[in-house]
């Protein structure tokens, strides 16, 4: 019985690459200050309101898509990295994957609870933005540490 | 769960890597099973028994601990 939702192993490397670009773009936002006007384009929106302007639904608006591209790169890269099979994928790896995933979700929400209690105003908004990615990032870190430990595990051959 | 994979391997003069290859898992997985770090699936247990040409309970044995609630 084969029942899983994993991509083939060949998507792993492109996943890392896309994630890496996304993270670089993300880090750059802290240095460049203003988003480059190169990214100003017209986009179709289903809903855009809340910043004082008139509420807009299902129409074209102008927007700087730097943030959107960054988020898409991190999420797509992160998902490909997270949900691609390992080269030697087997049931033990599947178990490590699953336990790392539940660890990541748990830690993510513990951190979020902490932030809800101790962080306010605009700082909390920043946490919410980071929180969009942290589950995947926590998972990737945990899963790869576990794999590293597994590969390092002393073999007691013979 | 106790297991005697190591003993069976020795009888057949089979390395962890060799066994891993015949049951289509990684060597680390066999290592984790032998050292009791991982409770394998029924399918894999059947495959291993089949490679050694014995029945499952010749290799795997329940321990008291397995009856305790987690």
Backbone of each chain as ProteinMPNN parsed JSONL, in Angstrom:
{"seq_chain_A": "XXXXXXXXXXXXXXXXXXXXXXXXXXXXXXXXXXXXXXXXXXXXXXXXXXXXXXXXXXXXXXXXXXXXXXXXXXXXXXXXXXXXXXXXXXXXXXXXXXXXXXXXXXXXXXXXXXXXXXXXXXXXXXXXXXXXXXXXXXXXXXXXXXXXXXXXXXXXXX", "coords_chain_A": {"N_chain_A": [[0.843, -1.2, 0.0], [0.75, 2.063, -1.003], [0.634, 5.238, 0.128], [1.011, 8.387, 0.127], [1.788, 11.917, 0.222], [3.977, 12.918, -1.17], [6.437, 14.653, -3.115], [8.514, 13.769, -5.938], [11.987, 12.92, -5.483], [13.542, 14.525, -7.097], [12.685, 17.13, -6.948], [13.717, 18.24, -4.743], [16.268, 19.606, -4.667], [15.787, 21.878, -6.46], [13.826, 22.983, -4.814], [15.243, 23.744, -2.466], [16.828, 25.715, -3.632], [14.941, 27.64, -4.548], [13.788, 28.323, -2.111], [15.998, 29.424, -0.832], [16.523, 31.702, -2.423], [14.153, 33.077, -1.873], [14.479, 33.543, 0.885], [16.706, 35.199, 0.861], [15.671, 37.429, -0.522], [13.816, 38.149, 1.364], [15.421, 38.84, 3.59], [16.697, 41.011, 2.452], [14.725, 42.981, 2.499], [14.968, 44.206, 4.92], [17.114, 45.838, 4.593], [16.903, 47.393, 2.279], [14.886, 49.185, 2.669], [12.794, 50.902, 1.069], [10.577, 49.326, -1.225], [11.722, 48.238, -4.42], [10.814, 50.179, -7.271], [10.585, 48.914, -9.587], [9.063, 46.68, -9.192], [6.477, 47.545, -9.216], [3.321, 46.868, -10.258], [0.239, 46.213, -12.102], [-2.279, 44.457, -10.478], [-4.691, 41.813, -10.136], [-7.263, 41.928, -7.786], [-9.106, 40.231, -5.259], [-10.018, 41.201, -2.924], [-9.287, 44.224, -1.401], [-8.764, 46.201, 1.11], [-8.877, 48.427, 3.96], [-6.768, 50.144, 4.415], [-7.486, 52.838, 4.564], [-8.142, 53.847, 2.029], [-10.775, 53.698, -0.46], [-12.849, 50.802, -0.256], [-12.03, 47.947, -2.152], [-13.116, 45.55, -4.429], [-12.678, 42.651, -6.395], [-11.221, 43.808, -8.678], [-8.775, 45.547, -10.745], [-5.763, 46.66, -9.311], [-3.024, 48.864, -8.506], [0.128, 47.745, -7.381], [2.97, 46.994, -5.343], [4.843, 44.229, -5.976], [6.911, 43.009, -4.632], [6.917, 41.945, -1.985], [5.009, 39.936, -2.311], [6.204, 38.23, -4.183], [8.448, 37.445, -2.734], [7.23, 36.055, -0.57], [5.915, 34.015, -1.979], [8.087, 32.649, -3.105], [9.39, 31.741, -0.761], [7.395, 30.099, 0.348], [6.734, 28.245, -1.733], [9.285, 27.149, -2.274], [9.858, 26.206, 0.291], [7.787, 24.314, 0.64], [8.392, 22.487, -1.404], [10.885, 21.593, -0.554], [10.203, 20.513, 1.925], [8.257, 18.56, 1.31], [9.355, 16.782, -0.514], [10.563, 13.608, -1.459], [13.184, 11.899, 0.306], [16.411, 10.739, -0.845], [16.818, 8.158, 0.003], [14.282, 7.369, 0.865], [12.277, 5.799, 3.23], [10.283, 3.758, 5.506], [11.189, 4.508, 8.035], [12.295, 7.043, 7.691], [9.916, 8.276, 6.987], [8.636, 8.22, 9.421], [10.302, 9.866, 10.936], [9.886, 12.211, 9.526], [7.188, 12.709, 10.056], [7.185, 12.982, 12.859], [8.843, 15.181, 13.112], [7.292, 17.071, 11.897], [5.081, 17.31, 13.632], [6.416, 18.223, 15.849], [7.341, 20.694, 14.871], [4.922, 22.109, 14.437], [3.926, 22.243, 17.026], [6.0, 23.683, 18.413], [5.927, 26.025, 16.925], [3.388, 27.087, 17.613], [3.687, 27.401, 20.334], [5.632, 29.395, 20.426], [4.13, 31.37, 19.172], [2.05, 31.757, 21.03], [3.52, 32.796, 23.143], [4.302, 35.167, 21.926], [1.819, 36.386, 21.571], [1.164, 36.98, 24.168], [3.285, 38.596, 25.087], [4.06, 40.432, 23.119], [3.278, 43.39, 21.379], [1.258, 45.673, 19.365], [2.832, 47.1, 16.496], [5.001, 45.431, 16.436], [3.898, 42.979, 16.935], [2.525, 42.564, 14.605], [4.649, 42.157, 12.862], [5.56, 39.721, 13.887], [3.399, 38.141, 13.196], [3.625, 38.103, 10.431], [6.094, 36.781, 10.136], [5.299, 34.419, 11.221], [3.879, 33.209, 9.227], [5.676, 31.702, 7.879], [7.117, 30.215, 9.691], [6.375, 27.629, 10.602], [7.025, 25.852, 8.506], [9.76, 26.449, 8.286], [10.752, 25.78, 10.849], [10.164, 23.056, 10.751], [11.833, 22.201, 8.62], [14.377, 22.681, 9.691], [14.386, 21.014, 11.998], [13.832, 18.439, 10.885], [16.023, 18.056, 9.193], [18.14, 18.086, 10.984], [17.567, 15.773, 12.402], [17.821, 13.883, 10.351], [20.515, 14.192, 9.832], [21.597, 13.298, 12.23], [20.769, 10.666, 12.071], [22.224, 9.726, 9.878], [24.706, 9.941, 10.921], [24.733, 8.137, 12.857], [26.31, 5.634, 14.686], [27.454, 2.773, 13.091], [26.839, -0.572, 13.842], [28.062, -2.788, 12.522], [28.135, -6.197, 11.527]], "CA_chain_A": [[0.0, 0.0, 0.0], [1.507, 3.313, -1.032], [-0.285, 6.356, 0.283], [1.594, 9.595, 0.707], [1.642, 13.103, -0.615], [5.328, 13.439, -1.346], [6.935, 14.821, -4.474], [9.71, 12.979, -6.234], [13.233, 13.455, -4.916], [14.197, 15.486, -7.992], [12.238, 18.496, -6.64], [14.351, 18.667, -3.493], [17.29, 20.625, -4.92], [15.14, 23.133, -6.864], [13.135, 23.507, -3.633], [16.25, 24.453, -1.656], [17.261, 26.88, -4.397], [13.859, 28.63, -4.52], [13.682, 28.766, -0.716], [17.175, 30.244, -0.567], [16.278, 33.002, -3.061], [13.088, 33.713, -1.088], [15.019, 34.017, 2.163], [17.58, 36.343, 0.566], [14.773, 38.552, -0.813], [13.208, 38.521, 2.639], [16.434, 39.544, 4.39], [16.989, 42.294, 1.8], [13.716, 43.988, 2.85], [15.416, 44.932, 6.11], [18.196, 46.745, 4.238], [16.61, 48.326, 1.182], [13.9, 50.179, 3.106], [11.657, 50.98, 0.164], [10.583, 48.272, -2.245], [12.095, 48.791, -5.728], [9.622, 50.512, -8.073], [10.578, 47.908, -10.646], [8.045, 45.671, -8.881], [5.119, 48.117, -9.257], [2.532, 46.354, -11.39], [-1.195, 46.108, -11.862], [-2.658, 43.078, -10.118], [-6.119, 41.613, -9.901], [-7.505, 41.623, -6.377], [-10.453, 39.817, -4.853], [-10.396, 42.107, -1.854], [-8.189, 45.077, -0.921], [-9.267, 47.349, 1.867], [-8.354, 48.51, 5.322], [-5.739, 51.171, 4.588], [-8.014, 54.189, 4.416], [-8.737, 54.068, 0.705], [-12.084, 53.048, -0.625], [-12.757, 49.339, -0.335], [-12.058, 47.484, -3.543], [-13.342, 44.112, -4.583], [-12.664, 42.108, -7.75], [-10.817, 44.78, -9.691], [-7.321, 45.68, -10.873], [-5.179, 47.743, -8.541], [-1.563, 48.86, -8.658], [0.711, 47.218, -6.154], [4.351, 46.54, -5.452], [4.737, 42.784, -5.743], [8.144, 42.464, -4.018], [6.514, 41.083, -0.851], [4.286, 38.761, -2.791], [7.178, 37.324, -4.802], [9.244, 36.89, -1.633], [6.422, 35.068, 0.155], [5.666, 32.856, -2.845], [9.347, 31.893, -3.191], [9.648, 31.028, 0.497], [6.406, 29.04, 0.562], [6.89, 27.188, -2.743], [10.571, 26.494, -1.993], [9.705, 25.478, 1.555], [6.932, 23.134, 0.449], [9.123, 21.501, -2.219], [11.923, 21.014, 0.305], [9.553, 19.743, 2.977], [7.446, 17.425, 0.865], [9.993, 15.92, -1.517], [11.146, 12.41, -0.86], [14.628, 11.784, 0.429], [16.946, 9.756, -1.796], [16.616, 6.815, 0.56], [13.013, 7.439, 1.6], [11.651, 4.542, 3.648], [9.309, 3.995, 6.565], [11.813, 5.173, 9.178], [12.336, 8.458, 7.311], [8.534, 8.757, 7.066], [8.353, 8.421, 10.84], [11.045, 11.069, 11.337], [9.198, 13.326, 8.881], [5.943, 12.963, 10.779], [7.443, 13.494, 14.215], [9.394, 16.527, 12.963], [6.177, 17.949, 11.546], [4.293, 17.633, 14.822], [7.295, 19.057, 16.679], [7.365, 22.045, 14.299], [3.628, 22.757, 14.681], [3.871, 22.507, 18.47], [6.921, 24.776, 18.741], [5.417, 27.218, 16.275], [2.28, 27.665, 18.373], [4.2, 27.846, 21.634], [6.256, 30.695, 20.16], [3.054, 32.319, 18.878], [1.398, 32.05, 22.314], [4.444, 33.679, 23.835], [4.237, 36.469, 21.252], [0.506, 36.98, 21.85], [1.151, 37.495, 25.535], [4.32, 39.586, 25.402], [4.434, 41.351, 22.038], [2.094, 44.172, 21.013], [1.278, 46.695, 18.318], [3.406, 46.776, 15.193], [5.904, 44.29, 16.619], [3.112, 41.748, 16.805], [2.248, 42.422, 13.173], [5.856, 41.535, 12.296], [5.546, 38.316, 14.302], [2.394, 37.435, 12.392], [4.189, 37.89, 9.092], [7.095, 35.714, 10.273], [4.584, 33.195, 11.563], [3.408, 32.553, 8.0], [6.709, 30.805, 7.362], [7.918, 29.531, 10.71], [6.094, 26.191, 10.719], [7.848, 25.166, 7.509], [11.18, 26.638, 8.604], [11.042, 24.934, 12.02], [10.167, 21.667, 10.294], [13.023, 21.922, 7.81], [15.53, 22.62, 10.58], [14.282, 19.812, 12.838], [13.902, 17.238, 10.051], [17.381, 17.86, 8.681], [18.997, 17.71, 12.111], [17.279, 14.359, 12.68], [18.436, 13.09, 9.278], [21.959, 14.259, 10.024], [21.9, 12.387, 13.337], [20.555, 9.308, 11.572], [23.346, 9.353, 9.018], [25.93, 9.896, 11.706], [24.581, 7.076, 13.84], [27.359, 4.618, 14.56], [26.977, 1.491, 12.593], [27.471, -1.709, 14.531], [28.076, -3.833, 11.52], [28.571, -7.558, 11.818]], "C_chain_A": [[0.879, 1.251, 0.0], [0.517, 4.464, -0.945], [0.456, 7.51, 0.928], [1.497, 10.742, -0.285], [3.001, 13.733, -0.852], [5.68, 13.575, -2.82], [8.147, 13.924, -4.669], [10.954, 13.695, -5.704], [13.867, 14.548, -5.789], [13.759, 16.935, -7.722], [12.94, 19.077, -5.423], [15.343, 19.818, -3.734], [16.683, 21.93, -5.436], [14.418, 23.796, -5.696], [14.068, 24.313, -2.756], [16.626, 25.766, -2.311], [16.215, 27.998, -4.307], [13.711, 29.202, -3.101], [14.802, 29.747, -0.375], [16.991, 31.645, -1.163], [15.226, 33.775, -2.258], [13.62, 34.307, 0.204], [15.943, 35.216, 1.967], [16.73, 37.591, 0.302], [14.175, 39.089, 0.485], [14.193, 39.325, 3.495], [16.725, 40.915, 3.807], [15.991, 43.37, 2.207], [14.141, 44.802, 4.069], [16.473, 45.973, 5.762], [17.776, 47.785, 3.209], [15.586, 49.387, 1.572], [12.685, 50.19, 2.209], [11.732, 49.875, -0.893], [10.9, 48.881, -3.607], [10.857, 49.015, -6.608], [9.478, 49.592, -9.283], [9.44, 46.897, -10.457], [6.622, 46.249, -8.834], [4.375, 47.599, -10.482], [1.048, 46.408, -11.054], [-1.515, 44.661, -11.534], [-4.161, 43.001, -9.924], [-6.327, 41.264, -8.431], [-8.946, 41.156, -6.151], [-10.956, 40.728, -3.741], [-9.178, 42.906, -1.426], [-8.793, 46.261, -0.191], [-8.604, 47.398, 3.227], [-7.284, 49.549, 5.524], [-6.259, 52.555, 4.237], [-8.681, 54.47, 3.08], [-10.143, 53.485, 0.665], [-11.878, 51.541, -0.72], [-12.881, 48.905, -1.793], [-12.211, 45.971, -3.6], [-13.325, 43.75, -6.056], [-12.371, 43.174, -8.803], [-9.288, 44.824, -9.758], [-6.834, 46.861, -10.047], [-3.68, 47.768, -8.813], [-0.937, 48.516, -7.309], [2.17, 46.88, -6.389], [4.401, 45.064, -5.051], [5.999, 42.163, -5.13], [7.811, 41.493, -2.88], [5.883, 39.787, -1.308], [5.262, 37.736, -3.377], [8.02, 36.644, -3.721], [8.478, 35.764, -0.928], [6.203, 33.813, -0.685], [6.928, 31.991, -2.958], [9.587, 31.089, -1.914], [8.68, 29.855, 0.651], [6.592, 27.894, -0.444], [8.19, 26.413, -2.502], [10.483, 25.638, -0.745], [8.883, 24.218, 1.392], [7.661, 22.053, -0.345], [10.188, 20.798, -1.37], [11.311, 20.059, 1.321], [8.921, 18.457, 2.454], [8.03, 16.68, -0.332], [10.619, 14.733, -0.798], [12.649, 12.56, -0.692], [15.102, 10.754, -0.592], [16.667, 8.336, -1.312], [15.337, 6.776, 1.402], [12.523, 6.033, 1.948], [10.78, 4.818, 4.866], [9.902, 4.694, 7.79], [11.906, 6.682, 8.933], [10.927, 9.054, 7.421], [8.158, 9.059, 8.512], [9.048, 9.692, 11.345], [10.356, 12.316, 10.777], [7.96, 13.72, 9.694], [6.202, 13.547, 12.165], [8.031, 14.906, 14.151], [8.281, 17.528, 12.677], [5.359, 18.298, 12.787], [5.114, 18.48, 15.799], [7.241, 20.505, 16.198], [6.061, 22.79, 14.58], [3.522, 23.15, 16.153], [4.743, 23.707, 18.839], [6.427, 26.092, 18.158], [4.324, 27.887, 17.111], [2.696, 28.071, 19.781], [4.838, 29.232, 21.485], [5.178, 31.755, 19.927], [2.322, 32.715, 20.163], [2.229, 33.044, 23.116], [4.341, 35.097, 23.256], [2.91, 37.17, 21.541], [0.503, 37.639, 23.228], [2.109, 38.673, 25.72], [4.605, 40.616, 24.318], [3.186, 42.066, 21.507], [2.35, 45.115, 19.853], [1.994, 46.227, 17.047], [4.363, 45.584, 15.279], [5.137, 42.98, 16.444], [2.752, 41.475, 15.344], [3.429, 41.737, 12.477], [5.897, 40.045, 12.629], [4.554, 37.523, 13.46], [2.895, 37.138, 10.987], [5.206, 36.734, 9.144], [6.399, 34.37, 10.485], [4.015, 32.464, 10.343], [4.4, 31.488, 7.545], [7.327, 29.886, 8.409], [7.619, 28.037, 10.842], [7.0, 25.401, 9.772], [9.332, 25.256, 7.865], [11.584, 25.768, 9.801], [11.114, 23.467, 11.602], [11.463, 21.331, 9.565], [14.258, 21.779, 8.698], [15.519, 21.303, 11.37], [14.515, 18.524, 12.022], [15.338, 16.98, 9.596], [18.38, 17.541, 9.785], [18.817, 16.229, 12.417], [17.92, 13.45, 11.625], [19.95, 13.036, 9.438], [22.388, 13.292, 11.13], [21.8, 10.939, 12.874], [21.74, 8.84, 10.741], [24.64, 9.21, 9.793], [25.952, 8.704, 12.665], [25.635, 5.973, 13.621], [26.789, 3.321, 14.032], [27.652, 0.385, 13.404], [27.383, -2.926, 13.619], [28.633, -5.142, 12.054], [28.2, -8.011, 13.231]], "O_chain_A": [[1.666, 1.456, 0.924], [-0.326, 4.646, -1.823], [0.519, 7.598, 2.154], [1.172, 10.56, -1.458], [3.154, 14.95, -0.744], [5.293, 12.756, -3.655], [8.722, 13.396, -3.717], [10.958, 14.91, -5.509], [14.625, 15.385, -5.298], [14.392, 17.869, -8.214], [12.782, 20.256, -5.107], [15.265, 20.863, -3.088], [17.014, 22.997, -4.918], [14.394, 25.023, -5.592], [13.741, 25.426, -2.345], [16.732, 26.798, -1.65], [16.548, 29.15, -4.029], [13.533, 30.407, -2.92], [14.579, 30.763, 0.283], [17.264, 32.649, -0.504], [15.382, 34.967, -1.997], [13.267, 35.425, 0.579], [15.969, 36.132, 2.789], [17.016, 38.669, 0.823], [14.045, 40.297, 0.682], [13.838, 40.362, 4.054], [16.97, 41.871, 4.543], [16.346, 44.547, 2.261], [13.725, 45.949, 4.233], [16.71, 46.895, 6.543], [18.235, 48.926, 3.254], [15.438, 50.388, 0.87], [11.666, 49.576, 2.523], [12.809, 49.538, -1.385], [10.388, 49.955, -3.921], [9.972, 48.163, -6.684], [8.421, 49.501, -9.907], [8.925, 46.334, -11.422], [5.677, 45.551, -8.465], [4.771, 47.872, -11.615], [0.65, 46.614, -9.908], [-1.075, 43.746, -12.23], [-4.816, 43.99, -9.593], [-5.637, 40.397, -7.894], [-9.877, 41.646, -6.79], [-12.153, 40.993, -3.627], [-8.138, 42.324, -1.118], [-9.275, 47.208, -0.812], [-7.851, 46.496, 3.591], [-6.908, 49.833, 6.661], [-5.527, 53.361, 3.664], [-9.651, 55.224, 2.998], [-10.62, 52.873, 1.62], [-10.849, 51.074, -1.208], [-13.705, 49.413, -2.553], [-11.519, 45.227, -2.906], [-13.897, 44.466, -6.879], [-13.175, 43.409, -9.704], [-8.6, 44.218, -8.937], [-7.429, 47.938, -10.082], [-3.128, 46.783, -9.303], [-1.409, 48.938, -6.253], [2.563, 46.521, -7.499], [4.045, 44.702, -3.929], [6.143, 40.94, -5.107], [8.34, 40.384, -2.812], [6.163, 38.706, -0.79], [5.164, 36.539, -3.107], [8.273, 35.441, -3.775], [9.005, 34.672, -0.717], [6.29, 32.694, -0.181], [6.855, 30.763, -2.914], [9.94, 29.911, -1.967], [9.082, 28.757, 1.035], [6.606, 26.723, -0.064], [8.201, 25.182, -2.522], [10.961, 24.505, -0.712], [9.23, 23.169, 1.937], [7.575, 20.868, -0.024], [10.37, 19.583, -1.454], [11.813, 18.959, 1.553], [9.034, 17.4, 3.075], [7.302, 16.025, -1.078], [11.13, 14.85, 0.316], [13.303, 13.265, -1.461], [14.302, 9.994, -1.137], [16.331, 7.443, -2.09], [15.317, 6.225, 2.503], [12.374, 5.183, 1.07], [10.559, 5.975, 5.224], [9.188, 5.396, 8.506], [11.64, 7.49, 9.823], [10.756, 10.182, 7.883], [7.453, 10.028, 8.793], [8.461, 10.485, 12.081], [10.252, 13.34, 11.453], [7.723, 14.895, 9.974], [5.528, 14.484, 12.592], [7.759, 15.733, 15.02], [8.312, 18.669, 13.139], [4.984, 19.456, 12.975], [4.573, 19.345, 16.489], [7.111, 21.429, 17.001], [6.086, 23.972, 14.923], [3.083, 24.252, 16.483], [4.28, 24.637, 19.499], [6.494, 27.137, 18.804], [4.333, 29.104, 17.295], [2.115, 28.99, 20.358], [4.616, 30.123, 22.306], [5.284, 32.882, 20.41], [2.009, 33.89, 20.357], [1.707, 34.001, 23.687], [4.297, 36.084, 23.99], [2.869, 38.385, 21.733], [-0.08, 38.706, 23.427], [1.79, 39.632, 26.422], [5.322, 41.584, 24.57], [2.17, 41.432, 21.223], [3.484, 45.325, 19.423], [1.789, 45.105, 16.583], [4.515, 44.826, 14.321], [5.649, 42.009, 15.887], [2.682, 40.327, 14.905], [3.249, 40.864, 11.628], [6.22, 39.214, 11.78], [4.822, 36.389, 13.062], [2.631, 36.074, 10.425], [5.179, 35.833, 8.306], [6.847, 33.332, 9.997], [3.709, 31.273, 10.403], [4.025, 30.502, 6.911], [7.981, 28.9, 8.069], [8.517, 27.257, 11.162], [7.648, 24.43, 10.165], [10.068, 24.274, 7.761], [12.621, 25.105, 9.775], [12.0, 22.729, 12.034], [12.106, 20.32, 9.845], [15.08, 20.885, 8.498], [16.513, 20.578, 11.404], [15.285, 17.649, 12.417], [15.812, 15.844, 9.61], [19.35, 16.816, 9.562], [19.789, 15.514, 12.661], [18.481, 12.402, 11.944], [20.584, 12.005, 9.217], [23.381, 12.574, 11.006], [22.625, 10.097, 13.23], [22.203, 7.707, 10.878], [25.546, 8.475, 9.401], [26.99, 8.315, 13.2], [25.808, 5.464, 12.514], [25.752, 2.847, 14.494], [28.863, 0.402, 13.623], [26.729, -3.926, 13.914], [29.498, -5.16, 12.929], [28.504, -9.14, 13.618]]}, "seq_chain_B": "XXXXXXXXXXXXXXXXXXXXXXXXXXXXXXXXXXXXXXXXXXXXXXXXXXXXXXXXXXXXXXXXXXXXXX", "coords_chain_B": {"N_chain_B": [[10.109, -4.213, 22.213], [11.873, -7.094, 21.533], [14.506, -8.157, 19.337], [16.032, -10.461, 17.029], [17.57, -9.887, 14.863], [20.225, -9.322, 14.347], [21.522, -11.687, 15.086], [20.377, -13.476, 13.267], [21.328, -12.33, 10.952], [24.025, -12.8, 11.232], [24.077, -15.582, 11.076], [23.405, -15.946, 8.418], [25.453, -14.671, 7.291], [25.213, -11.934, 6.559], [25.388, -8.498, 5.857], [24.368, -5.377, 7.486], [23.835, -3.532, 5.484], [23.465, -5.246, 3.327], [21.152, -6.702, 4.079], [19.433, -4.53, 4.266], [19.281, -3.768, 1.613], [17.999, -5.96, 0.447], [15.466, -5.797, 1.591], [14.593, -3.364, 0.831], [15.073, -0.913, 2.289], [16.876, 1.75, 4.03], [20.289, 1.405, 5.233], [20.6, 2.57, 7.684], [18.068, 2.382, 8.745], [17.759, -0.36, 9.252], [19.73, -0.557, 11.161], [18.614, 1.086, 13.172], [16.379, -0.429, 13.826], [17.54, -2.821, 14.76], [18.831, -1.872, 17.034], [16.722, -1.283, 18.575], [15.562, 1.2, 18.435], [13.592, 1.845, 16.738], [10.306, 0.91, 15.981], [9.368, -1.295, 13.693], [7.289, -1.549, 10.671], [4.574, -3.882, 10.044], [4.689, -4.975, 7.506], [7.388, -4.643, 6.77], [8.535, -6.221, 8.743], [7.58, -8.734, 7.993], [8.846, -8.96, 5.527], [11.546, -9.042, 6.305], [11.576, -11.393, 7.823], [10.988, -13.127, 5.782], [13.267, -12.92, 4.164], [15.132, -14.135, 5.83], [14.028, -16.535, 5.916], [12.417, -17.506, 7.996], [9.82, -17.542, 10.579], [7.89, -14.674, 11.686], [7.766, -14.514, 14.546], [10.021, -15.82, 15.265], [11.974, -14.018, 15.091], [11.132, -11.574, 16.213], [10.122, -10.433, 19.42], [7.792, -9.869, 21.976], [8.051, -7.552, 24.731], [7.658, -7.055, 28.304], [7.357, -4.359, 28.71], [6.115, -3.495, 26.387], [3.455, -3.888, 26.844], [2.69, -1.979, 28.525], [0.865, 1.029, 29.012], [1.354, 3.904, 26.961]], "CA_chain_B": [[10.157, -5.424, 21.391], [13.23, -7.605, 21.303], [14.639, -8.794, 18.026], [17.287, -11.19, 16.859], [18.003, -9.666, 13.479], [21.686, -9.391, 14.306], [21.875, -13.109, 15.118], [19.98, -14.056, 11.975], [22.256, -11.823, 9.935], [25.299, -13.499, 11.409], [23.887, -16.938, 10.542], [23.391, -15.896, 6.949], [26.602, -13.876, 6.893], [24.638, -10.812, 5.817], [25.645, -7.205, 6.523], [23.182, -4.505, 7.589], [23.592, -2.971, 4.157], [22.945, -6.323, 2.494], [19.764, -6.924, 4.472], [18.681, -3.314, 3.906], [19.049, -3.794, 0.176], [16.997, -6.961, 0.066], [14.112, -5.42, 2.033], [14.349, -2.036, 0.259], [15.147, 0.244, 3.183], [18.269, 2.184, 4.152], [21.052, 0.681, 6.239], [20.323, 3.216, 8.974], [16.793, 1.865, 9.256], [18.053, -1.671, 9.839], [20.495, -0.265, 12.379], [17.674, 1.603, 14.179], [15.529, -1.547, 14.257], [18.373, -3.731, 15.568], [19.148, -1.289, 18.334], [15.475, -1.078, 19.309], [15.144, 2.598, 18.409], [12.448, 2.024, 15.834], [9.384, -0.213, 15.815], [9.113, -1.362, 12.264], [5.936, -1.893, 10.235], [4.326, -5.312, 9.863], [5.161, -5.371, 6.17], [8.846, -4.772, 6.799], [8.837, -7.393, 9.577], [7.332, -9.915, 7.153], [9.903, -9.016, 4.509], [12.789, -9.475, 6.952], [11.4, -12.815, 8.132], [11.032, -13.855, 4.516], [14.661, -12.974, 3.734], [15.819, -15.119, 6.676], [13.325, -17.807, 5.772], [11.87, -17.934, 9.287], [8.57, -16.824, 10.812], [8.103, -13.394, 12.377], [8.048, -14.59, 15.987], [11.376, -16.321, 15.495], [12.872, -12.858, 15.117], [10.646, -10.5, 17.087], [9.519, -10.929, 20.647], [7.247, -8.8, 22.822], [8.592, -7.422, 26.079], [6.684, -6.561, 29.292], [7.232, -2.925, 28.475], [5.206, -3.242, 25.261], [2.06, -3.947, 27.297], [2.384, -0.785, 29.318], [0.285, 2.142, 28.243], [2.324, 4.991, 26.777]], "C_chain_B": [[11.611, -5.851, 21.18], [13.314, -8.151, 19.884], [15.996, -9.466, 17.894], [17.799, -11.071, 15.426], [19.51, -9.857, 13.346], [22.159, -10.849, 14.248], [21.574, -13.769, 13.775], [20.915, -13.6, 10.854], [23.58, -12.573, 9.988], [25.213, -14.913, 10.825], [24.001, -16.965, 9.03], [24.583, -15.137, 6.385], [26.192, -12.673, 6.032], [24.947, -9.513, 6.576], [24.335, -6.429, 6.666], [22.812, -3.951, 6.218], [22.97, -4.009, 3.223], [21.48, -6.597, 2.779], [18.889, -5.747, 4.034], [18.316, -3.338, 2.426], [17.955, -4.792, -0.184], [15.591, -6.624, 0.556], [13.774, -3.961, 1.671], [14.21, -0.905, 1.286], [16.612, 0.665, 3.285], [18.958, 1.398, 5.269], [20.778, 1.247, 7.629], [19.034, 2.696, 9.602], [16.991, 0.505, 9.912], [18.788, -1.494, 11.167], [19.562, 0.185, 13.507], [16.762, 0.488, 14.705], [16.32, -2.472, 15.184], [18.623, -3.185, 16.962], [17.893, -0.913, 19.122], [14.986, 0.357, 19.316], [13.886, 2.799, 17.582], [11.614, 0.751, 15.765], [8.917, -0.279, 14.375], [7.664, -1.722, 11.943], [5.809, -3.406, 10.07], [4.878, -5.802, 8.533], [6.672, -5.591, 6.165], [9.272, -5.989, 7.63], [8.666, -8.674, 8.77], [8.423, -10.081, 6.096], [11.198, -9.561, 5.111], [12.726, -10.968, 7.272], [11.539, -13.658, 6.873], [12.462, -13.985, 3.993], [15.418, -14.05, 4.523], [15.168, -16.5, 6.616], [12.855, -18.385, 7.123], [10.528, -17.222, 9.489], [8.841, -15.615, 11.692], [8.469, -13.581, 13.843], [9.331, -15.349, 16.301], [12.353, -15.153, 15.653], [12.441, -11.821, 16.146], [9.895, -11.074, 18.285], [9.03, -9.749, 21.494], [7.962, -8.762, 24.16], [7.48, -6.917, 26.999], [6.314, -5.111, 28.987], [6.197, -2.613, 27.382], [3.738, -3.253, 25.678], [1.675, -2.729, 28.107], [1.795, 0.296, 28.424], [1.31, 3.252, 28.128], [1.9, 6.24, 27.543]], "O_chain_B": [[12.45, -5.078, 20.717], [12.307, -8.558, 19.306], [16.967, -9.093, 18.551], [18.371, -12.003, 14.861], [20.005, -10.454, 12.39], [23.056, -11.201, 13.483], [22.389, -14.509, 13.225], [21.247, -14.36, 9.944], [24.168, -12.93, 8.967], [26.143, -15.384, 10.17], [24.601, -17.865, 8.442], [24.717, -14.976, 5.172], [26.733, -12.433, 4.953], [24.784, -9.447, 7.795], [23.325, -6.775, 6.053], [21.641, -3.907, 5.841], [22.075, -3.702, 2.437], [20.665, -6.712, 1.863], [17.786, -5.919, 3.516], [17.204, -2.982, 2.034], [17.092, -4.508, -1.015], [14.614, -7.117, -0.009], [12.787, -3.407, 2.154], [13.334, -0.049, 1.162], [17.488, 0.025, 2.704], [18.305, 0.807, 6.129], [20.729, 0.514, 8.617], [18.921, 2.583, 10.823], [16.461, 0.244, 10.992], [18.511, -2.18, 12.151], [19.69, -0.265, 14.646], [16.417, 0.466, 15.887], [15.841, -2.858, 16.25], [18.628, -3.927, 17.944], [17.976, -0.309, 20.191], [14.104, 0.711, 20.098], [13.2, 3.812, 17.717], [12.134, -0.338, 15.525], [8.166, 0.576, 13.906], [6.908, -2.143, 12.819], [6.809, -4.117, 9.969], [5.453, -6.886, 8.439], [7.17, -6.582, 5.633], [10.222, -6.693, 7.287], [9.492, -9.584, 8.845], [8.864, -11.194, 5.809], [11.861, -10.417, 4.525], [13.678, -11.711, 7.032], [12.12, -14.743, 6.887], [12.836, -15.023, 3.446], [16.236, -14.781, 3.965], [15.667, -17.479, 7.172], [12.898, -19.595, 7.345], [10.14, -16.392, 8.667], [9.874, -15.53, 12.357], [9.365, -12.906, 14.348], [9.691, -15.506, 17.468], [13.412, -15.286, 16.267], [13.271, -11.257, 16.86], [9.149, -12.048, 18.179], [9.747, -8.77, 21.7], [8.42, -9.787, 24.666], [6.468, -6.404, 26.521], [5.15, -4.71, 29.005], [5.497, -1.602, 27.446], [2.88, -2.71, 24.982], [0.496, -2.47, 28.348], [2.168, 0.455, 27.262], [2.051, 3.521, 29.073], [2.596, 7.254, 27.504]]}, "name": "protein", "num_of_chains": 2, "seq": "XXXXXXXXXXXXXXXXXXXXXXXXXXXXXXXXXXXXXXXXXXXXXXXXXXXXXXXXXXXXXXXXXXXXXXXXXXXXXXXXXXXXXXXXXXXXXXXXXXXXXXXXXXXXXXXXXXXXXXXXXXXXXXXXXXXXXXXXXXXXXXXXXXXXXXXXXXXXXXXXXXXXXXXXXXXXXXXXXXXXXXXXXXXXXXXXXXXXXXXXXXXXXXXXXXXXXXXXXXXXXXXXXXXX"}
